[in-house]
Amino acid sequence: MAVTWSRRSLRTAARLSADTLNALRVGVVVLDPADQPVLANPTAVDLGLVRTSDTARQVHPVLRTLAGQVRRTGVRREVELELPRSAAGDASRAEPWGVRVTVTALTGDAYPSGHVAIEATDVTEAHRVARVRRDFVANVSHELKTPVGALALLAETLLDAVDDPEASRRFAERIHHESQRLARLVKELLELSRLQGADPLPEPVPVPVDRIIAEVIDRARTGATAKGIDLVVTGAHGLTVYGNEGQLVTAVANLVENAITYSPEDTKVTVDAAVVGDQVHIAVIDQGIGIAAKDLDRIFERFYRADQARSRDTGGTGLGLAIVRHIAVNHGGRVTVESTVGVGSTFTLRLPARAPDAALPLPPGGEIDPMEIDLAGTDQ
């Protein structure tokens, strides 16, 4: 039996179809034989598939090329593209959209010849992860190449200097220095990999801030004494944070070691603890060389160094601050920096002052009276 539709039903179905299309998180575009978009939902516009000007709407040139190929061959095409963002602001600096595009020819009596449907899915995050992974591998290869190459060259030179005790000792010291740098790099790579892995953080436990700071000062004392740097502890005592003590000590120790490394001799490094709202702030304040404003947004990236030459002299790996950031995030906090070139820097580790399960207050006690339960709307 044939199905008949009333005008009202047809209008309702059309409205539902339009609302559904507009609500989709997948971009949908239909092109006519002249590559003009006859249909485009808001997601397609947001993803950059369609650009709207004062006079007309135009589809991205790459999509026009793909549509032409599909019309000629009749074969569906699937590709991944990166499209520039059209959002307000400096679009040249914004991360491009990553989209997985499927282009299909529309056939049947309802569609004139040459119409093409385009479906686009946002895969920007997958593209970003792949890009980070490629950059990480490239950076690790570069960082490992430097000490490994130096060790090979020094060992070869040492073999040629066996008859010169003074030269042999000098080369042996350099080999020791480079091997320590290599060992530190491998250790920090493993630490960073573990922090970024899928393993959950161990069950948070209360950790006294005084104990964290005492352990860090004890570790850093030798390096500070060698440069005549005074380590000072200020602020509140008796504070508590929640998390993994070993990781928290590592985070604060990395900040203090950085402060010592990039501070001139006979200066001061201060570790200050305070409660600010519902957070505990552990600040490391130095009188060092400072960080330029252009570098402040990037210093927590892996392998980023504001001064490459100075980092080589100090033996830094470029991973210490990235480790601090990941530890802070894993503990529900963050790390911030304020710095003035030639004056010094303040790095602040901001951690929750309460246990995770204490973040929300418990409801008041008391038993539920069954007679007070609202059964309105239930089946009788």
Secondary structure as the mmCIF struct_conf table of DSSP 4:
data_model
#
loop_
_struct_conf.conf_type_id
_struct_conf.id
_struct_conf.beg_label_comp_id
_struct_conf.beg_label_asym_id
_struct_conf.beg_label_seq_id
_struct_conf.end_label_comp_id
_struct_conf.end_label_asym_id
_struct_conf.end_label_seq_id
HELX_RH_AL_P HELX_RH_AL_P1 ARG A 7 ALA A 23
BEND BEND1 ARG A 25 VAL A 26
STRN STRN1 GLY A 27 LEU A 31
TURN_TY1_P TURN_TY1_P1 PRO A 33 ALA A 34
BEND BEND2 ASP A 35 ASP A 35
STRN STRN2 PRO A 37 ALA A 40
HELX_RH_AL_P HELX_RH_AL_P2 PRO A 42 ASP A 46
TURN_TY1_P TURN_TY1_P2 LEU A 47 GLY A 48
BEND BEND3 LEU A 49 LEU A 49
STRN STRN3 VAL A 50 THR A 52
BEND BEND4 ASP A 54 THR A 55
STRN STRN4 ARG A 57 VAL A 59
HELX_RH_AL_P HELX_RH_AL_P3 PRO A 61 THR A 73
STRN STRN5 ARG A 77 LEU A 83
BEND BEND5 ALA A 88 GLY A 89
HELX_RH_3T_P HELX_RH_3T_P1 ALA A 91 ARG A 93
BEND BEND6 ALA A 94 ALA A 94
HELX_LH_PP_P HELX_LH_PP_P1 GLU A 95 PRO A 96
STRN STRN6 TRP A 97 ALA A 105
BEND BEND7 GLY A 108 GLY A 108
TURN_TY1_P TURN_TY1_P3 ASP A 109 ALA A 110
BEND BEND8 TYR A 111 TYR A 111
TURN_TY1_P TURN_TY1_P4 SER A 113 GLY A 114
STRN STRN7 VAL A 116 ASP A 122
HELX_RH_AL_P HELX_RH_AL_P4 THR A 124 ASP A 160
TURN_TY1_P TURN_TY1_P5 ALA A 161 ASP A 163
HELX_RH_AL_P HELX_RH_AL_P5 PRO A 165 GLN A 196
BEND BEND9 GLY A 197 ALA A 198
HELX_LH_PP_P HELX_LH_PP_P2 ASP A 199 PRO A 204
STRN STRN8 VAL A 205 PRO A 208
HELX_RH_AL_P HELX_RH_AL_P6 VAL A 209 ALA A 226
TURN_TY1_P TURN_TY1_P6 LYS A 227 GLY A 228
HELX_LH_PP_P HELX_LH_PP_P3 ILE A 229 ILE A 229
STRN STRN9 ASP A 230 GLY A 235
BEND BEND10 HIS A 237 GLY A 238
STRN STRN10 THR A 240 GLY A 243
HELX_RH_AL_P HELX_RH_AL_P7 GLU A 245 THR A 261
TURN_TY1_P TURN_TY1_P7 TYR A 262 TYR A 262
BEND BEND11 SER A 263 SER A 263
TURN_TY1_P TURN_TY1_P8 GLU A 265 ASP A 266
STRN STRN11 LYS A 268 VAL A 276
TURN_TY1_P TURN_TY1_P9 GLY A 277 ASP A 278
STRN STRN12 GLN A 279 ILE A 285
BEND BEND12 GLY A 288 GLY A 288
HELX_RH_3T_P HELX_RH_3T_P2 ALA A 293 ASP A 295
TURN_TY1_P TURN_TY1_P10 LEU A 296 PHE A 300
BEND BEND13 GLU A 301 GLU A 301
TURN_TY1_P TURN_TY1_P11 ARG A 302 PHE A 303
BEND BEND14 ALA A 306 ALA A 306
HELX_RH_AL_P HELX_RH_AL_P8 GLN A 308 THR A 314
TURN_TY1_P TURN_TY1_P12 GLY A 315 GLY A 315
BEND BEND15 GLY A 318 GLY A 318
HELX_RH_AL_P HELX_RH_AL_P9 GLY A 320 ASN A 330
TURN_TY1_P TURN_TY1_P13 HIS A 331 GLY A 332
STRN STRN13 ARG A 334 THR A 340
TURN_TY1_P TURN_TY1_P14 VAL A 341 VAL A 343
STRN STRN14 GLY A 344 PRO A 352
BEND BEND16 ALA A 353 ARG A 354
HELX_RH_3T_P HELX_RH_3T_P3 PRO A 356 ALA A 358
BEND BEND17 ALA A 359 LEU A 360
HELX_LH_PP_P HELX_LH_PP_P4 PRO A 361 PRO A 364
HELX_RH_3T_P HELX_RH_3T_P4 PRO A 370 GLU A 372
TURN_TY1_P TURN_TY1_P15 ALA A 376 GLY A 377
BEND BEND18 THR A 378 THR A 378
#
